[in-house]
Amino acid sequence: DLAISVLIAFLWLVSTFVWAKALADIKVSTGASIVPGIESCKAPGTTCHFLSVTSMGILNVSVVFGLLNMILWAGNVWLVYKDTNLHS
């Protein structure tokens, strides 16, 4: 059914963008910018150094695959639309 396909494609698009935003927030909250906000690093005579964060490449790939899957759903919606009598 066309309406269900459109709904699923839309929900997939929204969920992919939400995941991409959450991933961006994870990167910011675990990045070097958090060091100045740590209370124990503000103590006199204390120095804090940011070493590294685990690679998040696989998470970036998950966002890309989410967008590619949404494109597949959009193609599915187009093909279903072409098969209905809505398309003249």
C-alpha positions in Angstrom: 0.0 0.0 0.0 1.3 3.4 -1.0 0.4 5.1 2.3 2.3 2.6 4.4 5.4 2.8 2.2 5.4 6.6 2.4 5.0 6.4 6.2 7.9 3.9 6.5 10.1 6.0 4.3 9.3 9.1 6.2 9.9 7.5 9.6 13.2 6.0 8.4 14.3 9.5 7.2 13.4 11.0 10.6 15.0 8.3 12.6 18.2 8.5 10.5 18.5 12.2 11.2 17.8 11.7 14.9 20.6 9.1 15.0 22.9 11.4 13.2 22.2 14.2 15.6 22.7 11.9 18.6 26.0 10.7 17.2 27.1 14.4 16.8 26.1 15.0 20.4 28.1 11.9 21.5 31.2 13.2 19.7 30.9 16.6 21.3 30.3 15.2 24.8 33.3 12.9 24.6 35.7 15.2 22.8 38.5 17.4 24.0 36.1 20.3 24.7 34.9 18.7 28.0 38.3 19.0 29.7 37.9 22.6 30.8 34.5 21.8 32.4 35.9 19.1 34.7 36.0 20.4 38.3 39.0 18.3 39.3 41.0 19.8 36.4 40.4 23.3 37.7 42.2 22.7 41.0 45.5 24.6 41.5 48.5 22.7 40.4 46.5 20.3 38.3 46.9 19.8 34.6 44.6 17.6 32.6 45.4 16.3 29.1 43.0 14.9 26.6 44.5 11.7 25.1 42.1 10.2 22.7 38.6 8.9 22.0 37.8 5.5 20.6 37.2 5.6 16.8 33.6 6.2 15.9 34.0 5.3 12.2 31.6 2.4 12.4 28.9 4.7 13.9 29.4 7.1 10.9 28.9 4.2 8.6 25.7 3.3 10.3 24.4 6.9 9.6 25.4 6.5 5.9 23.7 3.1 5.6 20.6 4.6 7.2 20.5 7.3 4.6 21.1 4.8 1.8 18.3 2.6 3.1 16.0 5.7 3.1 16.9 6.2 -0.5 15.9 2.6 -1.2 12.6 3.2 0.5 12.0 6.3 -1.5 12.6 4.3 -4.7 10.1 1.7 -3.4 7.5 4.5 -2.8 8.0 5.7 -6.4 7.6 2.2 -7.8 4.4 1.6 -5.8 3.1 5.0 -6.8 3.7 4.2 -10.5 1.7 0.9 -10.1 -1.3 2.7 -8.6 -4.1 4.5 -10.5 -2.9 7.8 -8.9 -0.3 7.9 -11.6 -1.8 8.8 -15.0 
